[in-house]
Amino acid sequence: MSPAQRRALDLLLPRFGIPFAPVPIDFEREYGRRAPRVLEIGFGMGETTAAVALARPADDFLGVEVHAPGVGSLLKRVAELGLTNVRVIRHDVVEVVAAMIPPASLAGVHVFFPDPWPKKRHHKRRLLTPGFVHELALRLAAGGCLHVATDWEDYAQEILATLGAEPLLENLAPGFAPRPDYRPLTKFETRGLMLGHGVRDVVFRRR
Ligand SMILES: C[S@@+](CC[C@H](N)C(=O)[O-])C[C@H]1O[C@@H](n2cnc3c(N)ncnc32)[C@H](O)[C@@H]1O
């Protein structure tokens, strides 16, 4: 972790962080207003989170990430950009969703470039299992969207099939979706494109 990330964690986590606790989040109290809320899962270094939150000031964003340097990096961006619509939880998102996110409380869920676990014997570690997708679908309000992007074609196909099999969700496109304009290109995407991987967006709506 860089000294700047460490400093950001120490100084800014108390201000913009929500500690993990098995208690539903009171979003209006946390953000000081009532606005559509988007959960971002595994934000990495937070470049995308900060860019999207800056471009969409009317929406509130909750980033969940386990990697401490990434959390420090996002907090630093939040402070530098003066963002008031971002909160961060440093914890395993599966536990956060189960314990802290009330049913039908989200307008969106973003999962950008989840760890692909490319080796077949590691596929079981992939985050977007049918069970977790169902839990996410339950947290979306009607009309809210689950948006996943990946540059791993076999994971993209698996995600499309998994979301397609979830009865609470419906696909907005015939298959993969065009990249929604709010999602900027990330370094993973640029790398993927350089490796010759296509990038797939999957956008499903809560019925
Ligand atoms: C491949 S990176 C992508 C980062 C970022 N979304 C981007 O597009 O640059 C995947 C991220 O998901 C995080 N992650 C993986 N499993 C997680 C979990 N169970 N809870 C929270 N974060 C997780 C990892 O720490 C990592 O930062």
The ligand as a Gaussian input file, in Angstrom:
#p B3LYP/6-31G(d) Opt

LIG

0 1
 C      -10.320000      -7.888000     -11.573000
 S      -10.632000      -6.696000     -10.314000
 C      -11.591000      -5.465000     -11.134000
 C      -11.552000      -4.143000     -10.444000
 C      -12.425000      -3.014000     -11.033000
 N      -13.827000      -3.342000     -11.002000
 C      -12.000000      -2.619000     -12.414000
 O      -12.774000      -2.807000     -13.362000
 O      -10.873000      -2.112000     -12.560000
 C      -11.804000      -7.513000      -9.263000
 C      -11.923000      -6.890000      -7.884000
 O      -12.946000      -7.544000      -7.136000
 C      -12.537000      -7.607000      -5.778000
 N      -13.264000      -8.707000      -5.129000
 C      -13.213000     -10.012000      -5.462000
 N      -14.008000     -10.746000      -4.673000
 C      -14.592000      -9.867000      -3.809000
 C      -15.520000     -10.019000      -2.725000
 N      -16.003000     -11.222000      -2.388000
 N      -15.902000      -8.913000      -2.051000
 C      -15.408000      -7.691000      -2.397000
 N      -14.530000      -7.490000      -3.401000
 C      -14.125000      -8.567000      -4.097000
 C      -11.040000      -7.846000      -5.857000
 O      -10.371000      -7.467000      -4.662000
 C      -10.645000      -6.986000      -7.054000
 O      -10.246000      -5.690000      -6.674000

